[in-house]
Amino acid sequence: MGLGTAAVGIRESASSSIRRYFDAAADRLGLHPEMRRLLSVPFREMTVEMPLRRDDDRLQLFRGYRVQHNGVRGPLLGAVRCASGIELDTLRAAAESMTWRCAVANVPFGGSAGAVACDPEQLSRREFERIIRRYTGRIHHVLGRYQDVSLPGAGVRQEAMSWIDAEYASLHEKSAGVTTGKPAGCGGLPERDLAVARALAALILRVAHDHGKSISGLRVAIQAVDRSGAETALALAKAGCLVVALSEERGAWQSSTGIDVPELVRDLQRGRIPSAPKSASEICSADCDVLTISAPECVLDRAAARQVHASIVVETSELVISPSGESVLAGRGTAVIPDLVGAASAVITANMEWASEVQKSLPDGPTVERELESQLLRLYEQVLDRSKR
């Protein structure tokens, strides 16, 4: 977008990134100053304190947040994340980013974001369930299927959505549609994660084709934050791509001659974790044609972008690429598929699950996969067409 570079010595953040991206888009659209102001601030923010009785009988206080950005298009939709040191500004940026992602994907939601300031790794499963339920109880009056719908974010697994549902149901008559991203046996979409992984693979193949690259031998590096990375790698390998680097929550692997993805996936499914000599950060500098990256906000800044060798970068979580990183990539002619497209599967599947709960009609796995891929590729084509105007 030609946003320039950040001042030397100033740390880029999610909040500063979303402002610069929004301002650039608003300038291009000629948006009125009053509308800019209206769209750049959340309409509600909540901060709550939550006491938790630990397993050793200690009482500890935790802080929770919910930021609701804009609900003009419909109910709000936003992830719940758990991380120590979470900042309210980061959640404001995440909520705003979700508003734009839902709008671009044409799903009937606005954007929100929530968090509990805790390290899940330092809590037992029982403690984690208690804090999620306590968080729900503190903010239940602003949640609801027609108010604000939650989905799992960083540090939060699918089962936590079932805890939110249960706690909400204890306080309200109805709980259907309050969360998405639940386990399949608890109202979630069947084979959702597999569908998301394969849809991303289909998107990568389409983008590579549009940029004149041969699929056979296409060198791909995948940086994921969950286990879906292995399934994406498997789908790409079956299509003839060479997966030269892969990182996900169980490890990171790299091979200049290509990873044996089927063997790696079999080992992971059996609970055997092969040697993983590479770190996730090294994946971004892999010698590849396509890099997909899902990481905390602003990881791909100016310095990191200079290490990228890929000619195509797909952003698969929100605000991974900072404005200065985007400028570096744009300056060298790297094609960037932004999070508004690359991370759209989350909001598309959220809408599918929400609608199925409200209508009491759950689709089967093949239907989920087919519909998601179709909607994601159509979204890519629409955004690509718009970018050329």
C-alpha positions in Angstrom: 0.0 0.0 0.0 3.0 2.3 0.1 2.6 3.1 3.8 6.2 4.2 4.3 8.4 3.0 7.2 8.0 3.4 10.9 10.4 5.7 12.7 13.6 4.1 13.8 13.4 3.1 17.5 9.6 3.1 17.7 8.2 -0.3 18.4 5.4 -1.2 16.0 2.3 -2.5 17.7 -1.1 -3.9 16.6 -2.8 -0.6 17.5 -0.4 1.5 15.5 -0.6 -0.9 12.6 -4.3 -1.0 12.4 -4.4 2.9 12.5 -1.9 3.2 9.6 -3.7 0.6 7.5 -7.1 2.2 8.2 -5.9 5.7 7.5 -4.4 4.5 4.2 -7.7 2.9 3.2 -9.7 5.9 4.3 -7.5 8.3 2.3 -8.0 6.2 -0.8 -11.8 6.2 -0.2 -11.9 9.9 0.6 -13.7 9.0 3.9 -15.2 12.0 5.8 -13.3 12.9 9.0 -16.4 12.3 11.1 -16.9 8.8 9.7 -13.2 8.1 10.2 -13.5 8.9 13.9 -16.7 6.8 14.2 -15.1 3.8 12.7 -11.8 4.0 14.5 -13.0 3.7 18.1 -14.8 0.8 19.9 -18.2 1.5 21.2 -17.8 -0.5 24.4 -14.9 -1.8 26.5 -15.1 -3.9 29.6 -12.4 -4.7 32.2 -13.3 -7.2 34.9 -11.5 -8.6 37.9 -11.8 -12.3 38.6 -10.8 -14.1 41.8 -9.7 -17.7 41.2 -9.2 -20.3 44.0 -6.2 -22.3 42.9 -5.8 -26.0 43.4 -3.5 -25.4 46.3 -6.2 -23.2 47.9 -4.5 -19.9 47.2 -6.7 -17.0 46.0 -5.4 -15.2 42.9 -6.8 -12.3 41.0 -7.0 -12.3 37.2 -8.1 -9.6 34.8 -10.4 -10.1 31.9 -11.4 -7.9 28.9 -14.0 -7.6 26.2 -13.8 -4.9 23.5 -16.7 -4.4 21.2 -15.8 -2.4 18.1 -18.8 -2.0 15.8 -22.0 -3.9 15.5 -23.7 -2.1 12.6 -23.6 -5.2 10.4 -25.0 -7.6 13.0 -24.0 -9.4 16.2 -20.4 -9.0 17.2 -17.9 -11.8 16.7 -14.6 -12.1 18.4 -12.0 -14.5 19.8 -11.2 -15.1 23.4 -7.5 -15.3 24.0 -5.5 -16.2 27.1 -2.0 -14.7 27.5 0.0 -13.1 30.3 0.8 -9.4 29.7 -2.1 -8.8 27.3 -2.6 -5.1 26.5 -6.0 -3.4 26.0 -4.7 -1.7 22.9 -3.9 -5.0 21.3 -7.5 -6.1 21.9 -8.8 -2.8 20.4 -6.9 -3.5 17.3 -8.1 -7.1 17.1 -11.7 -6.1 17.5 -11.4 -3.5 14.8 -9.6 -6.0 12.5 -12.4 -8.4 13.0 -14.9 -5.8 11.9 -13.1 -5.3 8.6 -12.5 -9.1 8.1 -16.2 -9.8 8.6 -17.2 -7.0 6.3 -14.8 -8.0 3.5 -15.9 -11.7 3.8 -19.6 -10.5 3.7 -20.6 -12.3 6.9 -23.2 -10.6 9.1 -21.1 -9.8 12.1 -19.2 -6.9 13.6 -15.9 -7.2 15.4 -15.0 -7.8 19.1 -12.1 -9.3 21.0 -11.7 -10.7 24.5 -9.0 -12.0 26.7 -8.0 -13.3 30.1 -4.6 -12.1 31.3 -3.2 -15.5 32.3 -0.7 -18.1 31.1 -2.7 -21.3 30.4 0.5 -23.3 30.8 0.6 -22.3 34.4 -2.9 -23.4 35.2 -4.3 -26.9 35.7 -7.2 -27.9 33.5 -9.6 -27.5 36.4 -8.2 -24.0 37.1 -8.4 -23.0 33.5 -12.0 -24.1 33.3 -12.9 -22.2 36.4 -11.3 -19.0 35.1 -13.1 -19.3 31.7 -16.4 -19.8 33.5 -15.7 -16.9 35.9 -14.8 -14.7 32.9 -18.1 -15.6 31.2 -20.0 -14.9 34.4 -18.5 -11.4 34.6 -19.4 -10.4 31.1 -22.5 -12.5 30.3 -24.8 -9.5 30.0 -23.0 -8.3 26.9 -22.8 -11.8 25.3 -25.4 -13.6 23.3 -26.2 -15.0 19.9 -27.6 -11.7 18.7 -25.2 -9.6 20.8 -21.6 -10.9 20.9 -20.4 -14.3 19.8 -17.1 -15.9 21.0 -14.7 -18.1 19.3 -11.3 -19.6 20.5 -8.2 -17.5 20.1 -4.6 -17.9 21.1 -4.1 -20.1 24.2 -7.7 -21.2 24.1 -8.9 -24.6 22.8 -12.2 -25.6 21.4 -13.4 -27.2 24.7 -13.3 -23.8 26.4 -16.2 -22.7 24.1 -18.3 -25.5 25.7 -17.5 -24.1 29.1 -18.6 -20.6 28.0 -21.8 -22.2 26.7 -22.5 -24.0 29.9 -21.9 -21.0 32.1 -24.0 -18.8 29.9 -26.8 -21.4 29.9 -26.8 -21.3 33.7 -27.6 -17.6 33.6 -29.8 -17.4 30.6 -32.7 -19.4 29.1 -31.0 -20.0 25.8 -27.3 -20.5 24.9 -27.4 -21.7 21.2 -25.2 -19.5 19.0 -23.3 -17.9 21.9 -20.0 -19.4 20.8 -18.5 -20.9 17.6 -15.4 -23.1 17.2 -16.8 -25.7 19.6 -15.9 -29.4 19.4 -17.9 -31.3 16.8 -19.7 -33.3 19.5 -20.9 -30.1 21.3 -22.5 -28.3 18.3 -19.4 -27.4 16.4 -18.9 -28.0 12.7 -17.7 -31.5 11.8 -14.2 -31.7 10.5 -13.8 -27.9 10.8 -10.1 -27.9 11.3 -9.5 -30.2 8.3 -11.7 -28.0 6.1 -9.8 -24.9 7.2 -6.4 -26.5 6.4 -7.5 -27.7 3.0 -9.2 -24.4 2.1 -5.9 -22.6 2.9 -4.1 -25.1 0.6 -6.6 -24.4 -2.2 -6.0 -20.7 -1.7 -2.3 -21.1 -1.9 -2.6 -23.1 -5.1 -4.9 -20.5 -6.7 -2.6 -17.6 -5.8 0.5 -19.5 -7.1 -1.3 -20.2 -10.4 -2.4 -16.6 -10.8 1.3 -15.6 -10.4 2.4 -17.9 -13.1 4.1 -20.5 -10.9 4.1 -24.2 -11.6 2.4 -26.2 -8.9 4.7 -29.1 -9.4 7.7 -28.5 -7.2 6.4 -25.3 -5.8 8.4 -24.6 -2.7 6.2 -23.8 0.3 7.0 -22.8 3.9 4.2 -23.0 6.5 4.3 -21.2 9.8 1.2 -22.1 11.9 0.2 -21.7 15.5 -1.9 -24.8 15.8 -2.0 -28.3 14.4 -3.7 -27.3 11.2 -0.3 -26.6 9.6 0.4 -30.3 9.1 -2.9 -30.9 7.3 -2.3 -27.9 5.0 1.2 -29.3 4.3 -0.3 -32.7 3.5 -2.8 -31.2 1.0 -0.1 -29.2 -0.7 2.2 -32.2 -0.9 -0.5 -34.3 -2.5 -1.0 -31.5 -5.1 2.7 -31.8 -6.0 4.2 -29.0 -3.9 7.5 -29.3 -2.1 7.0 -28.4 1.6 10.5 -27.2 2.6 9.5 -25.8 6.1 6.8 -26.4 8.6 6.2 -25.1 12.1 3.2 -25.7 14.3 2.5 -26.1 18.0 4.3 -29.5 18.2 7.6 -28.5 16.5 9.3 -27.0 13.5 10.9 -28.9 10.6 12.9 -27.8 7.5 14.5 -29.5 4.6 15.8 -27.9 1.4 14.9 -31.1 -0.5 11.4 -31.2 0.9 9.9 -32.7 4.1 8.3 -36.2 3.8 5.0 -34.8 4.9 2.9 -38.0 4.8 5.5 -39.7 7.1 5.6 -36.6 9.4 1.8 -36.5 9.7 1.7 -40.3 10.5 4.3 -39.8 13.2 2.4 -36.8 14.7 -0.9 -38.8 14.6 0.8 -41.6 16.5 2.1 -39.2 19.1 5.7 -39.5 18.0 7.3 -36.1 17.6 10.3 -36.4 15.2 13.4 -34.3 15.7 12.5 -30.6 15.2 15.8 -28.7 14.9 14.3 -25.5 13.6 12.6 -22.7 15.5 9.3 -21.2 14.2 11.1 -17.8 13.6 13.5 -19.5 11.2 10.7 -20.7 9.0 10.1 -17.1 7.7 13.6 -17.0 6.2 13.3 -20.3 4.4 14.2 -20.5 0.7 10.7 -20.9 -0.7 8.3 -19.5 -3.3 5.3 -19.2 -0.9 5.3 -18.4 2.8 2.2 -18.7 4.9 2.5 -17.1 8.3 0.3 -17.2 11.4 1.9 -15.6 14.4 1.4 -12.8 17.0 0.7 -9.3 15.8 3.5 -7.4 14.0 6.0 -10.4 14.0 6.9 -9.7 10.4 8.3 -6.2 10.9 10.9 -4.4 8.8 13.8 -6.5 10.0 12.0 -9.8 9.6 10.6 -8.9 6.2 14.1 -8.4 4.9 14.9 -12.0 5.6 11.9 -13.3 3.6 12.8 -15.1 0.4 9.3 -16.0 -0.8 7.7 -14.1 -3.7 4.2 -14.8 -2.2 3.3 -14.3 1.4 0.0 -15.3 2.8 -1.0 -13.8 6.2 -3.2 -16.3 8.0 -3.8 -14.5 11.3 -4.6 -10.9 12.0 -2.0 -8.1 11.6 1.0 -10.4 11.4 2.7 -8.1 8.9 3.5 -4.6 10.3 3.3 -1.5 8.0 7.1 -1.3 7.8 7.3 -5.0 7.0 4.6 -4.5 4.3 6.6 -1.7 2.8 9.7 -3.9 2.6 7.8 -6.7 0.9 6.0 -4.2 -1.5 9.3 -2.6 -2.4 10.8 -5.9 -3.6 7.6 -6.9 -5.5 6.4 -9.6 -3.1 2.8 -10.5 -3.5 1.0 -10.3 -0.1 -2.4 -12.0 0.6 -3.6 -10.0 3.6 -5.3 -11.4 6.7 -8.6 -10.1 5.4 -8.4 -13.0 2.9 -5.8 -15.4 4.3 -7.5 -15.5 7.8 -11.1 -15.3 6.5 -11.7 -19.0 7.1 -12.3 -18.3 10.8 -15.2 -15.9 10.2 -16.7 -18.0 7.3 -16.8 -21.1 9.5 -18.0 -19.1 12.5 -20.9 -17.9 10.4 -21.7 -21.4 9.2 -21.7 -22.8 12.7 -23.7 -19.9 14.2 -26.3 -20.2 11.5 -26.6 -23.9 11.9 -27.2 -23.6 15.6 -29.8 -20.9 15.2 -31.5 -22.9 12.5 -30.9 -26.2 14.2 -29.5 -27.8 11.1 -25.8 -28.9 11.2 -24.0 -29.6 7.8 -21.9 -32.6 7.3 -18.1 -32.6 7.0 -17.9 -32.7 3.1 -20.4 -29.8 2.9 -18.4 -27.7 5.3 -15.2 -28.3 3.3 -16.9 -27.6 0.0 -18.7 -24.5 1.1 -15.6 -23.0 2.9 -13.3 -23.5 -0.1 -15.9 -22.0 -2.4 -16.4 -18.9 -0.3 -12.7 -18.4 0.4 -11.7 -18.6 -3.3 -14.6 -16.3 -4.3 -13.5 -13.8 -1.6 -10.0 -13.9 -3.0 -11.2 -13.2 -6.5 -13.4 -10.3 -5.3 -10.5 -8.7 -3.4 -8.1 -9.2 -6.2 -10.5 -7.6 -8.6 -11.1 -4.7 -6.3 -7.3 -4.2 -5.8 -6.9 -3.6 -9.6 -9.3 -0.7 -9.8 
